[in-house]
Amino acid sequence: MKSRFKTGIVAAVAAAGLLLSGCGPAATGAGGETLTFMFRGGADEKAAYTKAIGEFEKANDVKVNMIVTTPDDYSTKLKAAIAGKKVPDVFYVDPGSVQAYVKTGVVKNISEFVEGSDSIDLDNIWQYGVDSYRFDGKLMGQGDIYALPKDVGPFSFGYNKTMFDEAGIPLPSADTPYTFDEFVDVAKKLTKDTNADGKLDQWGTGLNVQWNLQPFVWSNGADWLNQDRSKVTVDTPEFAESLQWFADLQNVAKVTPSVGEAQTLDTYQRWMQGQIGFFPVGPWDVSTYEKLPFEWDLIPYPAGSTGKSATWTGTLGIAVSNSSKAPEKAVELAKFLSANETAQQSLVDAGVQIPNLIDMSDQWVKDSTTKPANKQEFLDIVKDYGRGLPANSTYSAEWYDELFKNIQPVLDGKKTAAQYLKEAQPKMQKYLDQANQAAGIG
């Protein structure tokens, strides 16, 4: 998943000893001011931003220097810029890093520039996106605004329509989710040895536990934290049932590639080659999936005991440095990238995100010339059943990451989910207590 780069950020920022006033790279020269904008992405995103920022430069008599990195390199390079007191004027930030950046003075409180402003309509931006960058000094999701959403990223569920047609299996409903049992039954029918060589070469699914466990946990009525985010709640029967079901997809139902098969070719590549029936799809995948050698579309995630689908919605924010020497222009750039219709259309046309503006979404859904056909599923997640990743609302992610560090024995069938979660909960709780104490709420 491409929107989270939080691990280690708190320590790195604190270690820099940041008192950043006046340290930004913006400068004033003949012909206007210069800003730096740091982001991550591929060629499609860079091309879209080049086009959009060209319009901003003309309208604002300003030069914008773009610094683009790969998704894997972004966190390291941003931390280096912060430590070296060369923070970009405007840059990507994820919700999970906001608290640390606020407390160390890296990001600017932009509430006064955006709330009630004539140049941006916050009501026309998805509320989840705006609220993801609010912080009141103790809790995320409320209070002042420290970034504007670049996007919202509903993590949807895709299926290989061509595989269904070839197997003579009725297509999934676009409205009614499979139950867990129904999903396993269909996945078994899709798992085949297609060339009669005695080896499976087609599977029902192949999911990564770190990015796909959440939908099944939530739809089964469980969660990672209690409501006030003070207690880790993974040691419940509902959570254990969800994790055990996930592990059993490989060990009991045998509808996913084995560990050895996944090492030979990972499940993402197998999906890309048409060997996987069900696989997650984010808006950032669409431009790549345009080239897939099969027909695909979106459906709701399978639902557990609640009977309702669940999944997460990612987001990236656009923050302004507290050290920018041209703060008003920097805020205008952030507002432009988040809410300008031309800028948004460039990014949507590039196939890297859904519209950030609500009034653009209906027309986008109706566009039958681009994939997926069921774009409405993306919007349903943003409007209805998507939620933030568990660590987005806490000061650090160590507690959350701890769950996945030693989870492999469960996935291999060597330890039960209930046993593992009983062991993991106190370790996770220790890290959560530390995070809450660092945030001033412990």
Order of alpha helices (4+ residues) and beta strands (2+ residues): alpha-beta-beta-alpha-beta-alpha-beta-alpha-alpha-alpha-beta-beta-beta-beta-alpha-alpha-beta-alpha-alpha-alpha-alpha-beta-alpha-beta-beta-alpha-alpha-alpha-alpha-beta-alpha-alpha-alpha
